[in-house]
């Protein structure tokens, strides 16, 4: 927990205001008490370094899963118990660590002197530490430097996309530098991808969107319930609903320490981290999941900020689709022609045993929109989601993964923003909210049956004998 406190208080996305800083400093000793209690219970993860890690695009690549999808009717349900699967996962992580380190691509850096002169002393120290690691070729390094505004549609191939959904997503994103991915959660069909270069790349740190997977893991391990609080001091505590709605870092750092690396990595990989989300999507890269707890902050940073994880928009869309549809993790498919749309068939990747857990996390995801960090997405229709914000100097990442529960046609909308101050989770939630509003104005959600090729075939074909 000491390592988590040290790392978290240096993270720009964690302390955005003076008031927030005061809260962190006042809670530091109390958070330490939680960590010490966890150590006493044998659950704490030792942290070996307090050097600052960066927080953007992962440049490591993991081998993609098989390209063949599983037919809908034959896909087995994936066991969520890591009792027998953790050793295999741990073995895979160990065997892949060397190759991953060798595969790391280092982004060229600007003049250290000029950049450091513009930063506060602690930020300059963190930057120097990062560049020292780059110079040594030591471990996992990410960095990004993106403009806030650009034409995010440039270079996109829109053949096969839903024109109504595409228009709504493009208009909602406007001039912001980012990506919007919209998926039908009942089939895994991608309806549009705005900024395909960004969405299909190696991914970015998930920031607080990682908390959805952490919550599911903690619930399945019976470490928490929806109403059981995690106490920070004699007067303050939060339950799961408020922790998700307000994106509380101490709650999920403490839960991560209780889970430990082996258990959480098992669930994370089961939910799709570190592998391709799409089936035969040209240009798609997998995300990355670290082979060990982060050097900067240990399990606390891994499970509250997603430290050292690289998540792609497609990976988040796949997980959100599984939560929206009750536990089916589909291979995402991106038909690019009328023929591919006609021949489209859903392909199941895994059936996740989370159906009984989803009602427990939904109040927190709904609360995020109604009164928490995603209030900009709030509207008459019911939207559930989770924001994420990370910072590296003056550059920010903003995530929002969401789905709707109003009308007969549900959608998953994932937004990723990169750039300056506007590129934060709450802003990303506003973009997603605008997508839902624009589609509602087109009566898109009045459809009572998912729009699949089978549903638009003439009745003479489907019903004749």
Kinemage of the C-alpha trace (Angstrom):
@kinemage 1
@onewidth
@group {chain A} dominant
@subgroup {mainchain}
@vectorlist {calphas} color= white
{ca unk a 1} P 0.000 0.000 0.000
{ca unk a 2} L 2.962 2.340 0.624
{ca unk a 3} L 4.032 1.823 -2.974
{ca unk a 4} L 0.485 2.484 -4.179
{ca unk a 5} L 0.259 5.722 -2.179
{ca unk a 6} L 3.620 6.894 -3.481
{ca unk a 7} L 2.741 6.130 -7.075
{ca unk a 8} L -0.835 7.378 -6.912
{ca unk a 9} L 0.000 10.744 -5.398
{ca unk a 10} L 2.397 11.392 -8.273
{ca unk a 11} L -0.172 10.535 -10.937
{ca unk a 12} L -1.642 13.607 -12.601
{ca unk a 13} L -4.925 11.908 -13.361
{ca unk a 14} L -5.311 11.001 -9.697
{ca unk a 15} L -4.912 14.469 -8.188
{ca unk a 16} L -6.701 17.046 -10.264
{ca unk a 17} L -7.505 19.677 -7.654
{ca unk a 18} L -6.101 21.096 -4.448
{ca unk a 19} L -9.073 19.699 -2.577
{ca unk a 20} L -8.375 16.252 -4.007
{ca unk a 21} L -4.747 16.575 -2.955
{ca unk a 22} L -5.788 17.398 0.576
{ca unk a 23} L -8.039 14.371 0.669
{ca unk a 24} L -5.235 12.100 -0.469
{ca unk a 25} L -2.762 13.454 2.072
{ca unk a 26} L -5.316 13.179 4.849
{ca unk a 27} L -6.120 9.611 3.845
{ca unk a 28} L -2.550 8.435 3.270
{ca unk a 29} L -1.982 7.206 6.814
{ca unk a 30} L -5.397 5.593 6.818
{ca unk a 31} L -4.690 3.863 3.529
{ca unk a 32} L -1.420 2.660 5.027
{ca unk a 33} L -3.371 1.098 7.884
{ca unk a 34} L -5.418 -0.822 5.335
{ca unk a 35} L -2.239 -2.020 3.681
{ca unk a 36} L -0.744 -3.123 6.982
{ca unk a 37} L -3.896 -5.020 7.794
{ca unk a 38} L -3.677 -6.756 4.437
{ca unk a 39} L -0.045 -7.650 5.109
{ca unk a 40} L -1.090 -9.175 8.424
{ca unk a 41} L -3.588 -11.307 6.571
{ca unk a 42} L -0.913 -12.450 4.120
{ca unk a 43} L -2.575 -10.659 1.203
{ca unk a 44} L -0.267 -7.731 0.524
{ca unk a 45} L 1.864 -7.592 -2.605
{ca unk a 46} L 5.449 -6.381 -2.083
{ca unk a 47} L 6.343 -3.371 -4.198
{ca unk a 48} L 9.956 -3.159 -5.278
{ca unk a 49} L 10.083 0.294 -6.844
{ca unk a 50} L 8.578 3.741 -6.452
{ca unk a 51} L 9.786 4.984 -9.833
{ca unk a 52} L 7.072 6.550 -11.928
{ca unk a 53} L 5.657 4.515 -14.742
{ca unk a 54} L 4.129 6.080 -17.802
{ca unk a 55} L 0.495 5.728 -18.757
{ca unk a 56} L -0.402 5.456 -22.389
{ca unk a 57} L -0.059 3.303 -25.454
{ca unk a 58} L 1.448 -0.084 -24.728
{ca unk a 59} L 4.044 -0.886 -27.314
{ca unk a 60} L 4.359 -4.551 -26.417
{ca unk a 61} L 2.719 -7.185 -28.492
{ca unk a 62} L 1.338 -10.539 -27.348
{ca unk a 63} L 0.613 -13.420 -29.679
{ca unk a 64} L -2.946 -13.331 -30.997
{ca unk a 65} L -5.445 -16.088 -30.266
{ca unk a 66} L -6.552 -18.515 -32.939
{ca unk a 67} L -8.377 -16.969 -35.825
{ca unk a 68} L -11.201 -19.460 -35.885
{ca unk a 69} L -14.364 -18.542 -34.022
{ca unk a 70} L -16.547 -21.002 -32.179
{ca unk a 71} L -20.049 -21.608 -33.412
{ca unk a 72} L -22.723 -20.119 -31.210
{ca unk a 73} L -24.304 -23.414 -30.281
{ca unk a 74} L -21.120 -25.211 -29.247
{ca unk a 75} L -19.245 -22.702 -27.108
{ca unk a 76} L -18.620 -23.933 -23.541
{ca unk a 77} L -18.981 -21.779 -20.461
{ca unk a 78} L -15.627 -20.630 -19.111
{ca unk a 79} L -14.992 -21.522 -15.498
{ca unk a 80} L -14.277 -18.489 -13.353
{ca unk a 81} L -12.550 -20.457 -10.637
{ca unk a 82} L -8.782 -19.963 -10.812
{ca unk a 83} L -8.105 -22.964 -8.570
{ca unk a 84} L -6.794 -25.078 -11.438
{ca unk a 85} L -6.207 -22.434 -14.086
{ca unk a 86} L -3.933 -20.030 -12.214
{ca unk a 87} L -0.807 -22.195 -12.453
{ca unk a 88} L -1.197 -22.342 -16.236
{ca unk a 89} L -1.741 -18.607 -16.438
{ca unk a 90} L 1.258 -17.976 -14.238
{ca unk a 91} L 3.360 -20.296 -16.379
{ca unk a 92} L 2.337 -18.446 -19.520
{ca unk a 93} L 3.161 -15.117 -17.934
{ca unk a 94} L 6.620 -16.290 -16.868
{ca unk a 95} L 7.461 -17.756 -20.244
{ca unk a 96} L 6.330 -14.606 -22.050
{ca unk a 97} L 8.115 -12.051 -19.900
{ca unk a 98} L 11.495 -12.259 -21.641
{ca unk a 99} L 10.061 -12.127 -25.119
{ca unk a 100} L 7.828 -9.256 -24.169
{ca unk a 101} L 10.706 -7.248 -22.797
{ca unk a 102} L 12.689 -7.810 -25.978
{ca unk a 103} L 9.713 -6.781 -28.093
{ca unk a 104} L 9.289 -3.437 -26.346
{ca unk a 105} L 9.519 -0.516 -28.750
{ca unk a 106} L 10.866 2.700 -27.322
{ca unk a 107} L 9.373 5.982 -28.448
{ca unk a 108} L 11.928 8.706 -29.239
{ca unk a 109} L 12.127 11.315 -26.520
{ca unk a 110} L 12.447 15.080 -26.737
{ca unk a 111} L 15.219 17.052 -25.114
{ca unk a 112} L 15.166 16.173 -21.423
{ca unk a 113} L 16.420 19.573 -20.369
{ca unk a 114} L 13.723 21.571 -22.168
{ca unk a 115} L 10.912 19.294 -21.039
{ca unk a 116} L 12.070 19.150 -17.426
{ca unk a 117} L 12.336 22.920 -17.240
{ca unk a 118} L 8.582 23.194 -17.804
{ca unk a 119} L 7.649 20.655 -15.128
{ca unk a 120} L 7.300 20.814 -11.369
{ca unk a 121} L 10.257 19.239 -9.483
{ca unk a 122} L 8.431 15.986 -8.701
{ca unk a 123} L 7.210 15.663 -12.291
{ca unk a 124} L 10.697 16.388 -13.619
{ca unk a 125} L 12.109 13.675 -11.359
{ca unk a 126} L 9.516 11.199 -12.601
{ca unk a 127} L 10.302 12.117 -16.210
{ca unk a 128} L 14.018 11.654 -15.573
{ca unk a 129} L 13.384 8.247 -14.024
{ca unk a 130} L 11.319 7.195 -17.013
{ca unk a 131} L 13.997 8.276 -19.470
{ca unk a 132} L 16.652 6.516 -17.452
{ca unk a 133} L 14.647 3.300 -17.826
{ca unk a 134} L 14.328 3.942 -21.552
{ca unk a 135} L 18.083 4.441 -21.854
{ca unk a 136} L 18.707 1.166 -20.000
{ca unk a 137} L 16.059 -0.706 -21.965
{ca unk a 138} L 14.630 -1.684 -18.595
{ca unk a 139} L 11.121 -3.090 -18.486
{ca unk a 140} L 7.818 -1.809 -19.765
{ca unk a 141} L 7.640 1.727 -21.147
{ca unk a 142} L 4.772 3.664 -22.733
{ca unk a 143} L 4.528 7.236 -23.768
{ca unk a 144} L 2.262 9.314 -25.927
{ca unk a 145} L 2.126 12.905 -27.078
{ca unk a 146} L -1.085 13.590 -28.943
{ca unk a 147} L -2.911 16.740 -29.996
{ca unk a 148} L -6.309 17.388 -28.459
{ca unk a 149} L -8.066 18.089 -31.758
{ca unk a 150} L -7.704 16.436 -35.169
{ca unk a 151} L -9.727 14.830 -37.950
{ca unk a 152} L -10.339 11.448 -36.366
{ca unk a 153} L -12.095 10.088 -39.465
{ca unk a 154} L -9.094 10.401 -41.775
{ca unk a 155} L -8.195 7.106 -43.423
{ca unk a 156} L -11.229 5.178 -42.157
{ca unk a 157} L -12.779 2.491 -44.361
{ca unk a 158} L -16.520 2.713 -43.793
{ca unk a 159} L -17.615 -0.065 -46.157
{ca unk a 160} L -20.046 -2.330 -44.335
{ca unk a 161} L -20.688 0.072 -41.446
{ca unk a 162} L -24.145 1.105 -40.283
{ca unk a 163} L -24.531 4.560 -41.824
{ca unk a 164} L -26.858 5.858 -39.100
{ca unk a 165} L -24.593 4.726 -36.274
{ca unk a 166} L -21.519 6.028 -38.095
{ca unk a 167} L -23.038 9.474 -38.555
{ca unk a 168} L -24.057 9.687 -34.895
{ca unk a 169} L -20.580 8.666 -33.705
{ca unk a 170} L -18.739 11.069 -36.015
{ca unk a 171} L -20.953 14.008 -35.055
{ca unk a 172} L -20.672 13.236 -31.341
{ca unk a 173} L -16.864 13.044 -31.459
{ca unk a 174} L -16.615 16.259 -33.454
{ca unk a 175} L -13.088 17.634 -33.670
{ca unk a 176} L -11.719 15.732 -30.682
{ca unk a 177} L -8.766 13.405 -31.137
{ca unk a 178} L -10.120 10.008 -30.240
{ca unk a 179} L -12.028 6.924 -31.265
{ca unk a 180} L -15.618 5.715 -30.966
{ca unk a 181} L -16.498 2.028 -31.264
{ca unk a 182} L -20.130 0.878 -31.359
{ca unk a 183} L -21.021 -2.818 -31.053
{ca unk a 184} L -24.190 -4.881 -30.983
{ca unk a 185} L -23.724 -6.813 -27.706
{ca unk a 186} L -26.147 -9.544 -28.736
{ca unk a 187} L -24.064 -10.612 -31.742
{ca unk a 188} L -20.600 -9.072 -31.475
{ca unk a 189} L -21.008 -7.192 -34.741
{ca unk a 190} L -19.098 -3.920 -34.895
{ca unk a 191} L -21.402 -1.269 -36.341
{ca unk a 192} L -18.819 1.497 -36.629
{ca unk a 193} L -15.248 2.340 -35.712
{ca unk a 194} L -14.316 6.003 -35.861
{ca unk a 195} L -10.542 6.442 -36.081
{ca unk a 196} L -9.665 2.881 -37.015
{ca unk a 197} L -5.938 3.500 -36.749
{ca unk a 198} L -6.307 4.371 -33.060
{ca unk a 199} L -8.901 1.709 -32.229
{ca unk a 200} L -7.034 -1.166 -33.882
{ca unk a 201} L -3.617 -0.242 -32.484
{ca unk a 202} L -1.797 -1.728 -29.522
{ca unk a 203} L -3.954 0.060 -26.970
{ca unk a 204} L -3.618 2.429 -24.045
{ca unk a 205} L -3.614 2.157 -20.272
{ca unk a 206} L -7.207 1.390 -19.237
{ca unk a 207} L -7.094 3.789 -16.280
{ca unk a 208} L -10.170 3.295 -14.086
{ca unk a 209} L -12.133 1.229 -16.621
{ca unk a 210} L -10.109 -1.695 -15.241
{ca unk a 211} L -12.268 -1.525 -12.110
{ca unk a 212} L -15.138 -3.352 -13.791
{ca unk a 213} L -13.031 -6.487 -14.220
{ca unk a 214} L -11.593 -6.104 -10.702
{ca unk a 215} L -15.097 -5.866 -9.230
{ca unk a 216} L -16.206 -9.021 -11.061
{ca unk a 217} L -13.106 -10.882 -9.862
{ca unk a 218} L -13.609 -9.768 -6.259
{ca unk a 219} L -17.273 -10.765 -6.320
{ca unk a 220} L -16.550 -14.187 -7.779
{ca unk a 221} L -13.918 -14.787 -5.105
{ca unk a 222} L -16.415 -13.748 -2.389
{ca unk a 223} L -14.069 -11.011 -1.174
{ca unk a 224} L -16.796 -8.367 -1.435
{ca unk a 225} L -20.535 -7.964 -1.801
{ca unk a 226} L -22.413 -4.999 -3.179
{ca unk a 227} L -23.156 -3.596 0.273
{ca unk a 228} L -20.088 -4.704 2.215
{ca unk a 229} L -17.977 -1.576 2.767
{ca unk a 230} L -14.243 -1.179 2.646
{ca unk a 231} L -13.414 1.152 5.511
{ca unk a 232} L -10.760 3.839 5.217
{ca unk a 233} L -11.021 5.147 8.757
{ca unk a 234} L -13.421 5.159 11.682
{ca unk a 235} L -15.798 7.544 9.883
{ca unk a 236} L -15.364 6.854 6.162
{ca unk a 237} L -16.139 3.785 4.085
{ca unk a 238} L -17.541 2.926 0.672
{ca unk a 239} L -19.491 0.018 -0.711
{ca unk a 240} L -19.097 -1.336 -4.235
{ca unk a 241} L -21.857 0.786 -5.761
{ca unk a 242} L -20.336 4.091 -4.660
{ca unk a 243} L -16.805 2.876 -5.360
{ca unk a 244} L -17.744 2.235 -8.998
{ca unk a 245} L -19.872 5.357 -9.346
{ca unk a 246} L -17.186 7.667 -7.936
{ca unk a 247} L -14.268 5.549 -9.207
{ca unk a 248} L -12.625 5.288 -5.797
{ca unk a 249} L -8.979 4.281 -6.121
{ca unk a 250} L -8.406 3.169 -2.500
{ca unk a 251} L -11.314 0.747 -2.655
{ca unk a 252} L -9.973 -1.029 -5.739
{ca unk a 253} L -6.332 -0.838 -4.648
{ca unk a 254} L -7.286 -2.613 -1.416
{ca unk a 255} L -9.367 -5.164 -3.299
{ca unk a 256} L -6.485 -5.778 -5.700
{ca unk a 257} L -4.103 -6.483 -2.823
{ca unk a 258} L -6.592 -8.986 -1.400
{ca unk a 259} L -6.958 -10.670 -4.789
{ca unk a 260} L -3.231 -10.900 -5.475
{ca unk a 261} L -1.624 -11.104 -8.886
{ca unk a 262} L -2.293 -14.758 -9.719
{ca unk a 263} L -6.015 -14.604 -9.072
{ca unk a 264} L -6.583 -11.273 -10.759
{ca unk a 265} L -4.464 -12.091 -13.822
{ca unk a 266} L -6.525 -15.254 -14.315
{ca unk a 267} L -9.778 -13.298 -14.415
{ca unk a 268} L -8.322 -10.456 -16.486
{ca unk a 269} L -7.165 -12.837 -19.200
{ca unk a 270} L -10.493 -14.651 -19.080
{ca unk a 271} L -12.235 -11.321 -19.687
{ca unk a 272} L -10.075 -10.702 -22.757
{ca unk a 273} L -7.080 -8.663 -21.618
{ca unk a 274} L -3.870 -9.323 -23.519
{ca unk a 275} L -5.473 -10.859 -26.611
{ca unk a 276} L -7.243 -9.784 -29.762
{ca unk a 277} L -10.919 -9.019 -29.317
{ca unk a 278} L -11.750 -9.268 -33.004
{ca unk a 279} L -12.039 -12.192 -35.391
{ca unk a 280} L -9.919 -11.731 -38.518
{ca unk a 281} L -10.048 -7.929 -38.338
{ca unk a 282} L -7.315 -6.587 -40.593
{ca unk a 283} L -4.822 -4.395 -38.773
{ca unk a 284} L -5.995 -5.252 -35.250
{ca unk a 285} L -3.319 -5.537 -32.562
{ca unk a 286} L -3.816 -7.262 -29.201
{ca unk a 287} L -3.567 -5.415 -25.946
{ca unk a 288} L -1.062 -6.357 -23.262
{ca unk a 289} L -1.274 -7.713 -19.743
{ca unk a 290} L 1.874 -7.621 -17.578
{ca unk a 291} L 3.534 -10.885 -16.519
{ca unk a 292} L 3.991 -9.635 -12.941
{ca unk a 293} L 2.664 -6.876 -10.651
{ca unk a 294} L 3.818 -3.387 -11.684
{ca unk a 295} L 7.104 -2.183 -10.252
{ca unk a 296} L 5.425 1.156 -9.661
{ca unk a 297} L 2.734 0.606 -7.030
{ca unk a 298} L 2.225 -3.161 -7.194
{ca unk a 299} L -1.265 -4.614 -7.175
{ca unk a 300} L -2.767 -1.368 -5.891
{ca unk a 301} L -1.838 0.487 -9.075
{ca unk a 302} L -2.663 -2.484 -11.304
{ca unk a 303} L -6.247 -2.724 -10.057
{ca unk a 304} L -7.046 0.967 -9.609
{ca unk a 305} L -5.266 2.579 -12.601
{ca unk a 306} L -4.552 -0.418 -14.818
{ca unk a 307} L -0.820 0.256 -14.470
{ca unk a 308} L 1.213 -1.562 -17.151
{ca unk a 309} L -1.925 -2.952 -18.833
{ca unk a 310} L -2.607 -1.933 -22.408
{ca unk a 311} L -6.283 -2.044 -23.351
{ca unk a 312} L -7.664 -1.546 -26.842
{ca unk a 313} L -11.091 0.001 -27.478
{ca unk a 314} L -12.151 -3.325 -28.957
{ca unk a 315} L -11.146 -5.209 -25.798
{ca unk a 316} L -13.225 -2.855 -23.653
{ca unk a 317} L -16.142 -3.164 -26.097
{ca unk a 318} L -15.958 -6.950 -25.835
{ca unk a 319} L -16.046 -6.898 -22.031
{ca unk a 320} L -18.869 -4.345 -21.953
{ca unk a 321} L -20.822 -6.499 -24.402
{ca unk a 322} L -20.454 -9.498 -22.084
{ca unk a 323} L -21.756 -7.452 -19.150
{ca unk a 324} L -24.630 -6.103 -21.265
{ca unk a 325} L -25.762 -9.495 -22.602
{ca unk a 326} L -25.404 -11.526 -19.421
{ca unk a 327} L -21.984 -13.126 -19.804
{ca unk a 328} L -21.264 -14.058 -23.433
{ca unk a 329} L -17.894 -12.851 -24.688
{ca unk a 330} L -18.258 -12.712 -28.452
{ca unk a 331} L -15.538 -12.493 -31.016
{ca unk a 332} L -16.055 -9.010 -32.403
{ca unk a 333} L -16.617 -9.092 -36.149
{ca unk a 334} L -16.331 -6.169 -38.542
{ca unk a 335} L -18.056 -6.991 -41.858
{ca unk a 336} L -16.702 -4.864 -44.694
{ca unk a 337} L -19.084 -5.634 -47.523
{ca unk a 338} L -22.709 -6.441 -48.283
{ca unk a 339} L -21.705 -10.067 -48.805
{ca unk a 340} L -20.006 -10.274 -45.395
{ca unk a 341} L -23.043 -8.687 -43.751
{ca unk a 342} L -25.305 -11.220 -45.446
{ca unk a 343} L -23.160 -14.136 -44.322
{ca unk a 344} L -22.556 -12.791 -40.808
{ca unk a 345} L -22.922 -15.308 -37.984
{ca unk a 346} L -22.163 -14.562 -34.305
{ca unk a 347} L -19.115 -16.389 -32.992
{ca unk a 348} L -18.710 -17.013 -29.273
{ca unk a 349} L -15.262 -16.724 -27.776
{ca unk a 350} L -16.171 -17.777 -24.219
{ca unk a 351} L -19.206 -17.960 -22.006
{ca unk a 352} L -18.342 -16.223 -18.748
{ca unk a 353} L -19.913 -17.402 -15.517
{ca unk a 354} L -20.804 -13.868 -14.408
{ca unk a 355} L -24.545 -13.822 -14.945
{ca unk a 356} L -25.251 -13.804 -11.217
{ca unk a 357} L -22.623 -11.088 -10.618
{ca unk a 358} L -23.771 -8.577 -13.221
{ca unk a 359} L -26.789 -7.340 -11.193
{ca unk a 360} L -24.340 -6.539 -8.382
{ca unk a 361} L -22.149 -4.206 -10.470
{ca unk a 362} L -24.950 -2.605 -12.471
{ca unk a 363} L -26.043 -0.176 -9.712
{ca unk a 364} L -22.521 1.257 -9.582
{ca unk a 365} L -22.279 1.565 -13.359
{ca unk a 366} L -25.705 3.192 -13.456
{ca unk a 367} L -24.701 5.432 -10.564
{ca unk a 368} L -21.637 6.623 -12.465
{ca unk a 369} L -23.983 8.118 -15.066
{ca unk a 370} L -26.679 9.340 -12.698
{ca unk a 371} L -24.534 10.939 -9.977
{ca unk a 372} L -20.885 9.917 -10.418
{ca unk a 373} L -18.001 10.468 -12.798
{ca unk a 374} L -20.031 9.960 -16.005
{ca unk a 375} L -22.809 12.484 -15.394
{ca unk a 376} L -22.256 14.047 -18.824
{ca unk a 377} L -23.765 10.901 -20.353
{ca unk a 378} L -26.966 11.256 -18.315
{ca unk a 379} L -30.244 11.438 -20.236
{ca unk a 380} L -33.813 10.179 -20.089
{ca unk a 381} L -32.813 6.712 -21.282
{ca unk a 382} L -30.877 4.404 -18.946
{ca unk a 383} L -27.140 4.304 -19.625
{ca unk a 384} L -24.599 2.297 -17.600
{ca unk a 385} L -20.858 2.754 -17.848
{ca unk a 386} L -17.425 3.313 -16.360
{ca unk a 387} L -15.030 6.199 -16.927
{ca unk a 388} L -11.245 6.213 -16.852
{ca unk a 389} L -8.729 9.083 -16.775
{ca unk a 390} L -4.924 9.000 -16.817
{ca unk a 391} L -2.352 11.769 -17.176
{ca unk a 392} L 1.228 12.026 -18.367
{ca unk a 393} L 2.449 15.596 -17.923
{ca unk a 394} L -0.005 17.753 -19.853
{ca unk a 395} L -1.393 14.896 -21.923
{ca unk a 396} L -4.451 12.942 -20.838
{ca unk a 397} L -6.346 9.780 -21.669
{ca unk a 398} L -10.099 9.645 -21.310
{ca unk a 399} L -12.079 6.389 -21.486
{ca unk a 400} L -15.749 5.533 -21.256
{ca unk a 401} L -17.201 2.055 -21.758
{ca unk a 402} L -20.997 1.883 -21.730
{ca unk a 403} L -24.232 0.229 -22.789
{ca unk a 404} L -27.898 1.220 -22.776
{ca unk a 405} L -30.876 -0.554 -21.238
{ca unk a 406} L -33.743 1.334 -22.821
{ca unk a 407} L -35.646 0.248 -25.896
{ca unk a 408} L -35.526 -3.004 -27.777
{ca unk a 409} L -32.094 -2.514 -29.327
{ca unk a 410} L -29.114 -2.358 -26.997
{ca unk a 411} L -25.729 -1.018 -28.012
{ca unk a 412} L -22.267 -0.848 -26.498
{ca unk a 413} L -20.490 2.479 -27.014
{ca unk a 414} L -16.796 2.839 -26.148
{ca unk a 415} L -15.037 6.204 -26.372
{ca unk a 416} L -11.298 6.867 -26.083
{ca unk a 417} L -9.924 10.427 -26.084
{ca unk a 418} L -6.272 11.461 -26.184
{ca unk a 419} L -4.743 14.916 -25.900
{ca unk a 420} L -4.899 17.803 -23.458
{ca unk a 421} L -7.244 18.698 -20.592
{ca unk a 422} L -10.510 17.916 -22.456
{ca unk a 423} L -9.353 14.326 -22.936
{ca unk a 424} L -10.670 12.902 -19.668
{ca unk a 425} L -13.181 10.243 -18.710
{ca unk a 426} L -16.078 12.625 -17.999
{ca unk a 427} L -15.627 14.222 -21.440
{ca unk a 428} L -15.555 10.764 -23.044
{ca unk a 429} L -18.831 9.960 -21.281
{ca unk a 430} L -20.320 13.113 -22.781
{ca unk a 431} L -19.341 11.966 -26.280
{ca unk a 432} L -20.944 8.561 -25.682
{ca unk a 433} L -24.062 10.208 -24.263
{ca unk a 434} L -24.327 12.283 -27.422
{ca unk a 435} L -24.112 9.117 -29.547
{ca unk a 436} L -27.067 7.619 -27.670
{ca unk a 437} L -29.061 10.854 -27.928
{ca unk a 438} L -28.489 11.178 -31.674
{ca unk a 439} L -29.519 7.569 -32.267
{ca unk a 440} L -32.598 7.998 -30.085
{ca unk a 441} L -33.617 10.984 -32.204
{ca unk a 442} L -33.460 8.640 -35.219
{ca unk a 443} L -35.744 6.146 -33.406
{ca unk a 444} L -32.896 3.652 -33.567
{ca unk a 445} L -33.718 2.038 -30.220
{ca unk a 446} L -37.343 1.338 -31.050
{ca unk a 447} L -36.255 -1.784 -32.918
{ca unk a 448} L -37.353 -4.736 -30.813
{ca unk a 449} L -35.201 -7.362 -32.536
{ca unk a 450} L -31.415 -7.246 -33.039
{ca unk a 451} L -30.553 -6.235 -36.586
{ca unk a 452} L -28.938 -9.420 -37.897
{ca unk a 453} L -29.060 -10.805 -41.445
{ca unk a 454} L -31.581 -13.431 -40.325
{ca unk a 455} L -34.050 -10.795 -39.133
{ca unk a 456} L -34.113 -8.915 -42.434
{ca unk a 457} L -34.627 -11.929 -44.709
{ca unk a 458} L -38.038 -12.014 -46.465
{ca unk a 459} L -40.617 -14.002 -44.520
{ca unk a 460} L -41.291 -16.147 -47.598
{ca unk a 461} L -37.763 -17.496 -47.252
{ca unk a 462} L -37.651 -17.900 -43.495
{ca unk a 463} L -41.122 -19.382 -43.074
{ca unk a 464} L -41.905 -21.367 -46.241
{ca unk a 465} L -42.013 -25.153 -46.144
